[in-house]
Amino acid sequence: MSLFAVDEDKCKRDGLCVAECPVAIIEMKSKESFPLPVSGAEELCINCGHCVSVCPHGAMRLTSMLPEDCRSVDKDPMIGADQLDDFFRRRRSIRNYQKRTVDRSVLTRLIEMARYAPSGHNAQPVHWLVIEHEQDLRRLSGLVIDWMRVMIADHPEIAQPMHFDRVVTAWENGQDRVLRGAPHLIVAHGDASLMPAQVACTIALTYLELAAFSLGLGACWAGYFNRAANFYPRLKQELDLPTGHAPFGAMMVGYSTFAYHRIPLRNDPRIRWR
């Protein structure tokens, strides 16, 4: 079966699909000819759908992606730069959460939004693990604390700069500074042998964090947890990821306890022009 088909009644032979294809596997022999796949196109195609997306006439049909199955882009203006700037500035990393859970449909929507994050070569290597029960989160935090105790004893050169002692002391006093009492934890993981996986997971979680804010939720990167999840065998076993997968990031998600009334200052950007 051919990689794609062109509806010759709709195609205007404008060459947009040829110019847009990121791996250059579409060609036109002449201005009068219709687009054709080059030799070996099936092996080279990354299934990004740019050819389907860029055609204003709906003439391009990938075997894996039909134009009628793709939502049309809204013709109304997108969010303005000033609005987006304000959105970015107002977002806060949330470390105090209400004692209520987020509906699973909302968490699913978060991940649906985050899956449109870019990935190298359109590999889409991101997998998701959602932990949504308080007892499970408490157990995971406890395992991170166990790892910190080991690190304090065996690798103080790592533990001291990261203030593991303070986190452990807080835990012993009834305060969870690992997962902060968040009602949910979302872990992005992928095949560790795939080159794009780590960066793709990081970008996808960044999308998810912004999506959470847009839905009235708070989120924060679970740095202590993810560090432990990559090095502590007991925590790795508890996560039970597919063979060969590694956790490349984790995000606490829930409803913020507090509202914020001012935008804190940040350093001026450090820019070098050449």
C-alpha positions in Angstrom: 0.0 0.0 0.0 1.3 3.5 -0.9 2.4 5.8 1.9 -0.1 8.4 0.8 -2.8 9.1 -1.8 -3.6 12.5 -3.4 -7.1 13.4 -4.3 -6.5 14.7 -7.8 -9.9 16.5 -7.9 -8.8 18.6 -4.9 -5.1 18.9 -5.4 -4.0 22.3 -6.8 -0.4 21.1 -7.4 0.9 24.1 -5.3 3.7 22.1 -3.9 3.0 22.9 -0.3 3.3 19.4 0.9 6.6 19.0 -1.0 8.1 22.1 0.6 6.8 21.3 4.1 7.8 17.6 4.5 10.5 17.6 7.1 12.2 14.5 5.7 11.9 15.5 2.0 10.1 12.3 0.9 7.5 14.0 -1.3 8.3 15.1 -4.8 6.6 16.5 -7.9 8.2 15.6 -11.3 6.9 18.8 -12.9 4.5 21.7 -12.2 1.8 19.7 -14.0 2.3 16.5 -12.0 0.8 15.5 -8.7 2.8 14.8 -5.5 4.5 11.4 -5.3 6.5 9.6 -2.6 10.2 9.2 -3.3 11.8 5.8 -3.3 12.0 4.4 0.2 9.5 7.0 1.6 7.7 4.3 3.7 10.9 3.7 5.7 11.7 7.4 6.1 8.3 8.8 6.9 8.0 10.0 10.6 4.2 10.2 10.4 4.2 13.8 11.6 1.2 14.7 9.5 2.6 18.0 8.3 1.7 17.2 4.7 -1.9 16.6 5.7 -2.0 19.7 7.9 -0.5 22.1 5.4 -2.8 21.3 2.5 -5.6 23.8 2.5 -7.6 21.7 0.1 -7.7 18.4 2.0 -6.1 16.6 -0.9 -3.4 14.8 0.9 -4.3 11.5 2.6 -1.7 9.5 4.5 -2.6 5.9 5.0 -2.3 6.5 8.7 -3.9 9.9 8.8 -6.9 11.1 6.9 -7.7 14.8 6.6 -11.3 14.2 7.7 -10.0 12.6 11.0 -7.9 15.7 11.8 -9.6 18.6 13.6 -9.5 21.8 11.5 -7.5 24.7 12.9 -9.8 27.4 14.4 -9.7 30.5 12.2 -10.1 32.8 15.2 -7.0 34.6 16.5 -4.9 32.6 18.9 -4.1 33.7 22.4 -2.1 37.0 22.2 1.5 37.5 23.2 0.5 39.7 26.1 -2.0 37.2 27.4 0.6 34.4 27.1 3.2 36.5 28.9 0.8 37.1 31.7 -0.1 33.4 31.9 3.6 32.4 32.2 4.3 35.0 34.9 1.2 34.1 37.0 2.0 30.3 37.1 3.4 29.2 40.4 5.0 25.9 41.5 2.5 24.6 44.0 3.8 22.9 47.2 0.6 23.1 49.4 -2.4 21.1 48.2 -6.0 20.8 49.3 -7.2 17.5 50.7 -9.3 16.6 47.6 -8.6 14.6 44.6 -8.8 15.6 40.9 -11.3 13.8 38.8 -9.7 11.2 36.6 -11.3 12.8 33.5 -9.4 16.0 34.3 -6.1 14.1 34.7 -6.8 12.4 31.4 -7.3 15.7 29.7 -4.0 17.0 31.1 -2.2 14.1 29.5 -4.2 14.4 26.3 -3.0 18.1 26.1 0.6 17.2 27.0 0.9 14.5 24.3 1.1 17.2 21.6 4.5 18.3 23.0 7.2 17.9 20.3 9.5 14.9 20.3 12.6 14.3 18.2 11.8 12.7 14.9 8.2 12.5 16.0 9.1 9.4 18.0 6.4 10.1 20.6 8.3 8.0 23.2 6.5 9.2 26.3 4.6 6.9 28.5 2.6 7.9 31.6 2.1 6.5 35.1 -0.6 8.2 37.2 -0.5 7.4 41.0 -3.8 8.6 42.5 -4.2 7.0 45.9 -3.0 8.6 49.1 -1.6 5.4 50.7 0.5 4.7 47.6 1.9 8.2 47.5 2.7 8.0 51.2 4.6 4.8 50.6 6.5 6.3 47.7 7.5 9.3 49.8 8.7 6.9 52.5 10.9 5.0 50.1 12.5 8.3 49.0 13.2 9.1 52.6 14.9 5.6 53.0 17.0 6.4 50.0 18.0 9.8 51.5 19.1 8.1 54.7 21.3 5.8 52.7 22.8 8.8 50.8 23.4 10.7 54.0 25.4 7.8 55.4 27.2 6.7 52.3 27.4 9.7 50.0 27.4 12.9 52.1 29.0 14.8 49.3 25.7 14.4 47.4 23.3 14.5 50.3 24.6 17.7 52.0 24.3 20.1 49.1 20.7 18.8 48.5 19.8 19.2 52.2 18.6 15.6 52.5 19.0 15.9 56.3 16.3 18.6 56.4 13.9 16.6 54.3 14.4 13.5 56.5 14.0 15.5 59.7 10.8 17.1 58.4 9.5 13.6 57.6 10.2 12.4 61.1 8.2 15.4 62.4 5.2 14.5 60.2 5.9 16.8 57.2 6.2 15.3 53.7 8.6 17.5 51.7 9.0 14.8 49.0 5.5 14.8 47.5 4.1 17.6 49.6 0.8 15.9 50.3 -0.2 16.2 46.7 -3.2 14.0 45.8 -1.6 12.8 42.6 1.7 12.1 41.0 2.2 11.8 37.2 5.4 10.1 36.1 6.7 10.4 32.5 8.8 7.4 31.5 10.1 5.8 28.3 12.5 3.3 26.8 15.9 4.3 28.1 17.6 3.0 25.0 15.7 5.6 22.8 17.7 8.8 22.4 14.7 11.2 22.3 13.0 9.7 25.3 14.4 11.8 28.1 14.1 15.2 26.4 10.6 14.3 25.1 9.4 13.4 28.6 10.8 16.7 30.0 9.1 18.7 27.3 5.8 16.8 27.7 5.8 17.4 31.5 6.4 21.0 30.9 3.3 21.1 28.7 1.4 19.2 31.4 2.5 21.7 34.1 1.2 24.6 32.0 -2.0 22.7 31.1 -2.6 22.1 34.8 -2.5 25.9 35.5 -4.9 26.5 32.6 -7.4 24.1 34.3 -7.2 25.7 37.7 -4.8 23.1 39.1 -1.5 23.4 40.8 1.6 21.4 39.8 5.2 21.1 40.8 8.2 19.0 39.7 8.9 16.1 42.1 12.7 16.4 41.9 13.6 14.4 45.0 11.2 11.6 43.9 12.6 11.4 40.4 16.2 11.4 41.5 15.5 8.5 43.9 13.4 6.6 41.3 16.4 6.4 39.0 18.8 5.1 41.6 17.0 3.4 44.5 16.2 -0.3 43.6 13.3 -0.5 46.1 11.6 2.5 44.5 12.3 1.2 41.0 10.6 -2.1 42.0 7.6 -0.2 43.5 7.0 1.7 40.3 7.0 -1.5 38.2 7.8 0.3 34.9 8.0 -1.8 31.7 11.4 -3.6 31.2 14.0 -1.1 29.9 12.0 2.0 30.9 13.3 4.8 33.1 11.4 7.6 34.8 12.5 10.8 33.2 10.4 13.2 35.3 7.5 13.4 37.8 4.9 16.0 38.5 2.8 16.6 41.6 -0.7 17.6 40.7 -3.7 18.9 42.8 -5.7 21.9 43.9 -3.6 24.6 45.5 -4.3 25.5 49.1 -3.4 29.1 48.6 -4.1 31.9 46.1 -1.4 34.2 44.8 -1.8 38.0 44.6 1.4 39.3 43.1 3.9 38.2 40.5 7.4 37.8 42.1 10.5 39.2 40.5 12.8 37.2 38.4 16.4 37.8 37.2 16.8 39.7 34.0 17.4 37.4 31.0 21.1 36.8 30.2 21.4 37.3 26.5 24.4 37.4 24.2 23.9 38.7 20.7 26.2 37.8 17.8 
